[in-house]
Amino acid sequence: MLTSILLLAVEGLALMGAGIGAGIVALGAGVGIGKIGGAAMEAIARQPEATGKIQTAMIIAAALIESAALFGVIVCFIIATS
């Protein structure tokens, strides 16, 4: 009886930890993409003739951040379900 209650508590904590971890990952990705966007807008304002190159670099960096965030969320859920 006591072991089943403890097992349920541990599973609940694992799911809660996965949710918190996924939230932190999403928050970090949002902050990172926000900084990239802000820096790109500032760079475009300083050098309007380099808009194409700046936008390309910004999109690539944002895609890399999103892929890292997706990887982090998947790892959180794999840890929670194992």
N, C-alpha and C positions, 0 to 999 in steps of 0.2 A: 504494500500500500504506500509506504513512505517513499520507496524507490520510484514508483510510477509518478508520484507527485513531484519528486525532484527532477525526473526526466522531463516532465512537462514544463517545469520552470526553466530548465536549461534550454529546451527547444524554443520557448518563448523569448528568452534572452538572446538567443542566436538570431531569431527573426527581427527582434528589435535592433540589435547591433547591425544587421544587414541594412535595415531601413535607414538608420542613422548614418551609416557609412555611405550608402548611395546618395543620401541628401548632401553630405559633405562633398562628395565627388561632383555632384551637379552644381553646387554652389561655387566650388573652385573653378569649374569649367565656365560658368557664367561670368565670374570675375575676370578670368583670363581673356575671354572673348571681348568683354567690355573694354579691357585695357588695350587690346589689339585694335579695336575699332576706334577708340579715342586717339591712340597714337597715329593711326593711319589718317584720320581726319586732320590732325595737326600737321602731319607731313604733307598732305595734299594742299593744305592752306599755305604752307611755306613754299612748295614747289609744284604748282599746278601742272607743269609740263610733264611731270613724272607720274601722273595719275594712274596710268595703265600698269606700270611696274609695281606701284605701291598696292593697288587693288589685288593684283595677282599674288603678291607675297602675303597680303592680309588673308585672302581666301585660303591659301595653302596652310598658313599657320592656324587659322580657325578650324580647318578640317583635321589637322593633327591634334588639336586640343579636344575636339569632339570625339575623335577615335580613342584617345587616352581616357576620356570620361566614360565612354561606353565600356571600355575594357574594365575600368574600376567598378562600374555598376555590376557587370557580369561576375566579376570576382566576388563581390559582396554577396550576391545571390547564390553563387556556387558554395561559398563557405556556409551560408545559412542552411542550405538544403543538405549538406553532407553530414 
